[in-house]
Amino acid sequence: MNSLSVTKAGAALLLGYTLLAPAAQAETQAVFYNHLVSTAVVAAPLLAQDTLFVDTFTTERGSLLQTTTFTVGSGVQSFTGNAAWLVTGASEFGPRLTGVNIDLFDSSHNLVQSDTFAGVLGAFAHSTFNGLLGPGIYTLVASGLGVRDSVLDISITTAVPEPETYGMLLAGLGLIGYSVRRRKTAV
């Protein structure tokens, strides 16, 4: 068996293991707020495919300002986020939270991402946000105005490259190795 065959076999085994290896169990870190103005620090770091869930329910009225500080562990490269809040009509009964804005800051207070309003479905307003996110300390800030009772849910899920990305990386490395080997034998 020549060294090229061993390299192909090794790459195939590594690729197969990467694609078939069981994924680590994702965890959810939850923060519950019952006041419009609140602060929390999440103790456990978010790892690959973990979710930070922030749940707010309060009967208070006034300015909303909630800050949630959390740590992202190694291996994480991006995130997706969603938010939903109740916006029952001005003349209706029930929760009404208006002017919601969600921002994510790094430890140097640089803005990493802001949410994008996605629309209203039923009595719920929705927004989304996503982007790059590496290891470090981050602060999620939610602001708005609680006209009546306030209900707000925010989730952030961390992500790592998909197995297909690793497969393409391995295939690319294999091709580079093959071309280097071919050049050495040609000389």
C-alpha positions as CSV (number, residue, x, y, z in Angstrom):
1,M,0.0,0.0,0.0
2,N,1.6,3.3,-1.0
3,S,1.5,6.4,1.2
4,L,-1.2,8.0,-1.0
5,S,-3.6,5.2,-0.3
6,V,-3.0,5.5,3.5
7,T,-3.6,9.2,3.3
8,K,-6.9,8.6,1.4
9,A,-7.9,5.9,3.9
10,G,-7.0,8.1,6.9
11,A,-9.0,11.1,5.5
12,A,-12.0,8.9,4.7
13,L,-11.9,7.5,8.3
14,L,-11.6,11.0,9.8
15,L,-14.4,12.3,7.6
16,G,-16.6,9.4,8.5
17,Y,-16.0,9.8,12.2
18,T,-16.7,13.6,12.0
19,L,-20.0,13.0,10.2
20,L,-21.1,10.1,12.4
21,A,-19.8,11.1,15.8
22,P,-22.6,11.9,18.2
23,A,-23.0,15.6,18.9
24,A,-22.5,16.9,22.4
25,Q,-25.8,17.4,24.3
26,A,-26.8,21.0,23.9
27,E,-27.8,22.9,27.0
28,T,-30.2,25.7,27.7
29,Q,-29.3,28.5,30.2
30,A,-32.4,30.3,31.3
31,V,-32.8,33.7,32.9
32,F,-36.2,34.8,34.2
33,Y,-37.1,38.4,34.9
34,N,-40.1,39.7,36.7
35,H,-39.1,43.4,36.7
36,L,-38.7,45.8,33.8
37,V,-35.3,46.9,35.0
38,S,-33.1,43.9,35.8
39,T,-29.6,42.5,35.5
40,A,-28.3,39.0,35.5
41,V,-25.1,37.1,34.9
42,V,-25.2,33.6,33.5
43,A,-22.7,31.5,35.4
44,A,-22.1,28.6,33.0
45,P,-20.5,29.3,29.6
46,L,-22.5,28.7,26.4
47,L,-20.8,26.0,24.3
48,A,-21.5,24.8,20.8
49,Q,-25.2,24.7,20.0
50,D,-26.2,25.8,23.6
51,T,-29.1,28.2,24.0
52,L,-29.5,31.3,26.2
53,F,-33.2,31.9,26.9
54,V,-34.4,35.1,28.5
55,D,-38.0,35.1,29.7
56,T,-39.7,38.2,31.0
57,F,-43.1,38.5,32.6
58,T,-44.0,41.5,34.7
59,T,-47.0,43.6,35.6
60,E,-44.8,46.7,36.0
61,R,-45.2,49.7,33.7
62,G,-42.5,52.0,32.4
63,S,-39.1,51.7,30.8
64,L,-37.7,48.3,30.0
65,L,-33.9,47.9,30.5
66,Q,-32.6,44.4,31.0
67,T,-29.0,43.4,30.8
68,T,-27.9,39.8,30.6
69,T,-24.2,39.0,30.7
70,F,-23.0,35.6,29.5
71,T,-19.8,33.9,28.4
72,V,-19.2,32.0,25.2
73,G,-16.8,29.0,25.3
74,S,-14.3,27.8,22.8
75,G,-15.4,26.4,19.4
76,V,-18.3,28.7,18.9
77,Q,-18.2,30.8,15.8
78,S,-21.6,32.3,15.3
79,F,-25.1,32.6,16.7
80,T,-28.8,33.0,15.8
81,G,-31.2,34.9,17.9
82,N,-35.0,35.4,18.0
83,A,-37.3,37.5,20.1
84,A,-41.0,37.7,20.6
85,W,-43.1,40.0,22.7
86,L,-46.8,40.7,23.2
87,V,-48.2,43.9,21.6
88,T,-51.9,43.7,22.1
89,G,-53.7,46.7,20.7
90,A,-53.7,50.1,22.5
91,S,-57.4,49.8,23.2
92,E,-57.3,46.1,24.1
93,F,-56.6,44.4,27.4
94,G,-53.5,42.3,28.0
95,P,-49.7,42.8,27.8
96,R,-48.4,45.6,25.6
97,L,-44.6,46.1,25.2
98,T,-43.6,48.7,22.6
99,G,-40.4,50.1,21.1
100,V,-38.4,46.9,21.8
101,N,-34.8,47.0,20.8
102,I,-32.3,44.2,21.4
103,D,-28.5,44.7,21.2
104,L,-25.6,42.4,21.8
105,F,-22.3,43.9,23.0
106,D,-18.8,42.4,23.5
107,S,-16.7,42.9,26.7
108,S,-15.3,46.2,25.2
109,H,-18.9,47.5,24.8
110,N,-18.7,47.3,21.0
111,L,-22.0,46.6,19.4
112,V,-21.9,43.1,17.9
113,Q,-25.4,42.9,16.6
114,S,-28.9,44.5,16.8
115,D,-32.1,42.8,16.2
116,T,-34.1,43.3,13.0
117,F,-37.9,43.6,13.3
118,A,-39.6,40.8,11.4
119,G,-43.2,41.8,11.9
120,V,-46.3,41.0,13.9
121,L,-48.2,37.7,13.9
122,G,-51.3,37.7,16.0
123,A,-50.6,39.7,19.1
124,F,-46.8,38.9,19.0
125,A,-44.1,41.0,17.5
126,H,-41.0,39.2,16.3
127,S,-37.4,40.1,15.6
128,T,-34.3,38.2,14.6
129,F,-30.6,38.7,14.8
130,N,-27.5,36.6,14.0
131,G,-23.8,36.9,13.3
132,L,-20.3,35.9,14.2
133,L,-19.6,35.2,17.8
134,G,-16.4,33.9,19.2
135,P,-15.3,32.9,22.7
136,G,-15.6,35.8,25.2
137,I,-17.9,37.7,27.4
138,Y,-21.1,39.4,26.0
139,T,-24.0,41.5,27.2
140,L,-27.5,41.2,25.8
141,V,-29.5,44.5,26.3
142,A,-33.2,44.6,25.8
143,S,-35.0,48.0,26.0
144,G,-38.5,49.3,25.3
145,L,-41.6,50.6,27.1
146,G,-44.0,48.5,29.1
147,V,-47.4,50.2,28.5
148,R,-49.2,47.4,30.4
149,D,-48.0,44.0,31.6
150,S,-44.9,43.0,29.7
151,V,-44.1,39.6,28.1
152,L,-40.8,39.2,26.3
153,D,-38.8,36.1,25.2
154,I,-35.4,36.2,23.7
155,S,-33.3,33.2,22.6
156,I,-29.7,33.0,21.4
157,T,-28.3,29.7,20.1
158,T,-24.6,29.3,19.5
159,A,-23.3,27.5,16.4
160,V,-20.1,25.8,15.1
161,P,-19.3,24.9,11.6
162,E,-21.5,22.2,10.1
163,P,-19.9,18.7,9.6
164,E,-20.1,19.5,5.8
165,T,-17.6,22.3,6.4
166,Y,-15.2,19.9,8.0
167,G,-15.7,17.5,5.1
168,M,-14.8,20.2,2.6
169,L,-11.8,21.2,4.7
170,L,-10.6,17.6,4.8
171,A,-11.2,17.2,1.1
172,G,-9.3,20.4,0.3
173,L,-6.4,19.3,2.5
174,G,-6.4,15.9,0.8
175,L,-6.2,17.6,-2.6
176,I,-3.3,19.8,-1.5
177,G,-1.5,16.8,-0.1
178,Y,-2.1,14.9,-3.4
179,S,-0.8,17.7,-5.5
180,V,2.3,18.1,-3.3
181,R,3.0,14.4,-3.5
182,R,2.4,14.4,-7.3
183,R,4.9,17.3,-7.7
184,K,7.5,15.5,-5.6
185,T,7.2,12.3,-7.7
186,A,7.3,14.3,-11.0
187,V,10.6,16.0,-10.1
